[in-house]
């Protein structure tokens, strides 16, 4: 009976120790797996967020640069067109004014010459 009792106690004690060891190992193994899995998920999420953030910043920066370039080009193009249009208008106005001025001067000069010739002719006739 004593041997049976001691054997039972020893088996119970060893079983308890074995269960404790196996439980500790199992908890450690599951903990390591869980940490690895959660770390992988966290890295994936952070990488995705970081890529999204950098992509957004890059798009904003490139959009700003593109708008600046297009604005500069558009201003240059519109300025060139405006200068050409204003130059054409100015040339037309100056040409009109110049023609009017020369026409006025020519009429005045021809009128003066005609009056002089008529005066000379009248003197010649009346003599």
C-alpha positions in Angstrom: 0.0 0.0 0.0 2.8 2.4 0.8 4.4 1.8 -2.5 1.2 2.3 -4.3 0.5 5.5 -2.3 4.0 6.8 -3.0 3.8 5.9 -6.6 0.5 7.7 -6.9 1.9 10.8 -5.2 5.0 10.7 -7.4 2.9 10.3 -10.5 0.7 13.2 -9.4 3.7 15.4 -8.6 5.5 14.6 -11.8 2.2 15.0 -13.8 1.8 18.4 -12.2 5.4 19.4 -13.0 5.0 18.2 -16.5 1.7 20.0 -17.0 3.3 23.2 -15.6 6.3 22.8 -17.9 4.2 22.1 -21.0 1.8 24.9 -20.1 4.8 27.3 -19.8 6.2 26.1 -23.1 2.9 26.3 -24.8 2.2 29.8 -23.5 5.7 30.9 -24.6 5.2 29.4 -28.0 1.8 30.9 -28.5 3.0 34.3 -27.2 5.9 34.2 -29.6 3.6 33.3 -32.5 1.1 36.0 -31.5 3.9 38.6 -31.2 5.3 37.7 -34.6 1.8 37.8 -36.2 0.9 41.1 -34.6 4.3 42.6 -35.5 3.8 41.5 -39.1 0.3 43.1 -39.2 1.6 46.3 -37.5 4.5 46.6 -40.0 2.1 46.1 -42.9 -0.4 48.7 -41.5 2.4 51.2 -40.8 3.9 50.6 -44.2 0.6 51.1 -45.9 -0.1 54.3 -44.0 3.5 55.6 -44.7 3.1 54.9 -48.4 -0.3 56.6 -48.4 1.1 59.6 -46.6 4.2 59.9 -48.8 2.1 59.4 -51.9 -0.3 62.1 -50.8 2.6 64.5 -50.1 4.2 63.7 -53.4 1.0 64.2 -55.4 0.5 67.5 -53.6 4.0 68.7 -54.3 3.9 67.6 -57.9 0.5 69.2 -58.4 1.8 72.5 -56.9 4.8 72.3 -59.3 2.6 71.5 -62.2 0.2 74.3 -61.5 3.2 76.7 -61.1 4.6 75.6 -64.5 1.3 75.8 -66.3 0.6 79.2 -64.7 4.0 80.5 -65.8 3.5 79.2 -69.3 -0.1 80.6 -69.5 1.0 84.0 -68.2 3.9 84.0 -70.8 1.5 83.0 -73.6 -1.2 85.5 -72.7 1.4 88.2 -72.2 2.8 87.5 -75.7 -0.6 87.5 -77.2 -1.6 90.7 -75.4 1.6 92.4 -76.5 1.0 91.3 -80.1 -2.6 92.5 -80.0 -1.7 95.8 -78.4 1.1 96.3 -80.9 -1.2 95.6 -83.8 -3.8 98.1 -82.4 -1.1 100.7 -81.7 0.3 100.3 -85.3 -3.2 100.7 -86.7 -3.9 103.8 -84.7 -0.5 105.4 -85.4 -0.9 104.6 -89.1 -4.4 106.1 -89.2 -3.1 109.2 -87.3 -0.1 109.5 -89.6 -2.2 109.2 -92.8 -4.6 111.8 -91.4 -1.7 114.1 -90.5 0.0 113.7 -93.9 -3.3 114.1 -95.7 -4.0 117.3 -93.8 -0.5 118.6 -94.5 -0.7 117.6 -98.2 -4.1 119.3 -98.6 -2.8 122.4 -96.9 0.3 122.5 -99.0 -1.6 121.9 -102.3 -4.2 124.4 -101.3 -1.5 127.0 -100.6 0.2 126.2 -104.0 -3.2 126.4 -105.8 -4.0 129.7 -104.2 -0.6 131.0 -105.1 -1.0 129.8 -108.7 -4.5 131.3 -109.0 -3.3 134.5 -107.6 -0.4 134.6 -110.1 -2.8 133.7 -112.9 -5.2 136.4 -111.8 -2.5 139.0 -111.8 -1.3 137.9 -115.2 -4.9 138.1 -116.6 -5.6 141.5 -115.1 -2.4 143.1 -116.4 
